[in-house]
Amino acid sequence: MICKLCDKFYLDEDSITGIFTFSKVCEACKKKFIPNELYEVIPINHGLIEYHYLYENMNLNIKQKYYLNQYLDILYLKIIDQFNKYDLYIFLDDDVYYETSYFGDLVNDYKHVFIFSLMRKELMYKTIF
């Protein structure tokens, strides 16, 4: 089989449980791309931002990002569980991250903001707040 993340050929372990399901990634990628819920707290004018992400600084291509997006359900469940705690929820993808002209104005009007993304993006040194 070919790994969905690294595009290398690998052999999956034969077992009775693997008859009907096949692993889509190799063992090395399973270990390398384990999602960890990480977060940072950033103070703003009237409150704070909690920034949650699953992967620390990794250079991923579009195909890898697309496959790993399935793990965002970890953060979606957190949002559902704490829905009334925050005033604003923002999914920080590349489009929102690089469009800084409106992002700071939007965030500064709220007290409790929940920002989440697949990979960590540097927010402290951007001129958005």
C-alpha positions as CSV (number, residue, x, y, z in Angstrom):
1,M,0.0,0.0,0.0
2,I,1.0,3.6,-0.4
3,C,1.0,5.9,2.6
4,K,-1.4,8.9,2.3
5,L,1.0,11.2,4.1
6,C,4.5,10.3,2.8
7,D,3.6,8.6,-0.4
8,K,6.0,5.7,0.3
9,F,5.1,2.0,-0.2
10,Y,4.6,0.0,3.0
11,L,3.3,-3.4,4.0
12,D,0.6,-3.6,6.6
13,E,0.7,-6.3,9.3
14,D,-1.5,-9.2,8.4
15,S,-4.1,-10.0,11.1
16,I,-7.7,-11.2,11.4
17,T,-8.8,-7.6,12.3
18,G,-7.2,-6.2,9.1
19,I,-9.3,-8.3,6.7
20,F,-11.9,-5.6,6.2
21,T,-10.1,-2.5,7.2
22,F,-6.8,-1.2,5.8
23,S,-4.5,1.3,7.3
24,K,-4.1,4.4,5.2
25,V,-0.8,5.5,6.7
26,C,2.5,3.8,7.5
27,E,3.7,3.2,11.0
28,A,6.3,5.9,10.8
29,C,3.7,8.5,9.9
30,K,1.3,7.2,12.6
31,K,4.0,8.0,15.1
32,K,5.1,11.3,13.5
33,F,1.6,12.8,13.0
34,I,0.0,12.0,16.4
35,P,-2.4,15.0,17.1
36,N,-1.8,16.8,20.3
37,E,-4.1,19.4,21.6
38,L,-1.9,22.4,22.4
39,Y,-3.0,25.9,23.2
40,E,-1.8,29.4,24.0
41,V,-3.5,32.2,25.8
42,I,-3.1,35.7,24.4
43,P,-4.4,38.9,26.1
44,I,-6.3,41.4,24.1
45,N,-7.9,44.8,24.9
46,H,-11.1,43.6,26.6
47,G,-10.3,40.0,27.4
48,L,-8.3,37.0,26.0
49,I,-7.8,34.7,23.1
50,E,-7.4,31.0,23.6
51,Y,-5.5,29.6,20.5
52,H,-5.8,25.8,20.1
53,Y,-3.9,23.8,17.5
54,L,-3.0,20.2,16.9
55,Y,0.5,20.3,15.4
56,E,3.5,22.3,16.3
57,N,5.5,23.9,13.4
58,M,5.5,21.3,10.7
59,N,6.1,21.9,7.0
60,L,3.1,20.1,5.4
61,N,2.0,20.1,1.8
62,I,-1.6,20.5,0.8
63,K,-2.2,16.8,0.5
64,Q,-1.0,16.2,4.1
65,K,-3.0,19.1,5.5
66,Y,-6.1,17.7,3.7
67,Y,-5.6,14.3,5.2
68,L,-4.8,15.6,8.7
69,N,-7.9,17.8,8.8
70,Q,-9.8,14.8,9.9
71,Y,-8.3,15.2,13.4
72,L,-9.9,18.6,13.8
73,D,-12.8,16.8,15.3
74,I,-10.9,16.9,18.6
75,L,-11.3,20.7,18.6
76,Y,-14.8,20.6,17.2
77,L,-15.9,18.4,20.2
78,K,-14.2,20.9,22.5
79,I,-16.2,23.7,20.9
80,I,-19.4,21.9,21.3
81,D,-18.6,21.0,24.9
82,Q,-17.7,24.6,25.9
83,F,-20.0,26.5,23.4
84,N,-21.3,29.1,25.9
85,K,-17.9,30.0,27.3
86,Y,-16.7,31.9,24.3
87,D,-18.1,34.9,22.4
88,L,-16.4,34.2,19.0
89,Y,-14.9,31.1,17.3
90,I,-12.5,31.4,14.4
91,F,-10.9,28.7,12.3
92,L,-7.5,30.1,11.5
93,D,-6.5,28.8,8.0
94,D,-4.0,30.3,5.7
95,D,-6.5,32.7,4.1
96,V,-7.5,34.2,7.5
97,Y,-3.9,34.2,8.8
98,Y,-2.5,36.2,5.8
99,E,-5.5,38.6,5.6
100,T,-4.7,40.8,8.6
101,S,-6.5,43.9,7.5
102,Y,-9.8,42.9,9.2
103,F,-8.7,40.2,11.7
104,G,-7.5,42.5,14.5
105,D,-10.6,44.7,14.4
106,L,-12.9,41.6,14.5
107,V,-11.1,40.0,17.5
108,N,-10.7,43.2,19.6
109,D,-14.5,43.6,19.9
110,Y,-14.9,40.4,22.0
111,K,-13.9,39.3,25.5
112,H,-13.4,35.6,25.0
113,V,-12.2,34.3,21.7
114,F,-11.5,30.7,20.7
115,I,-9.2,30.4,17.7
116,F,-8.3,27.0,16.4
117,S,-6.1,25.6,13.6
118,L,-4.5,22.4,12.4
119,M,-1.0,23.8,12.6
120,R,0.4,26.5,14.9
121,K,0.7,29.9,13.4
122,E,2.6,32.7,15.0
123,L,0.1,35.3,16.4
124,M,2.2,37.2,18.9
125,Y,4.5,38.9,16.4
126,K,1.9,39.7,13.7
127,T,0.4,43.2,13.7
128,I,-3.2,42.0,14.1
129,F,-3.8,43.1,17.7
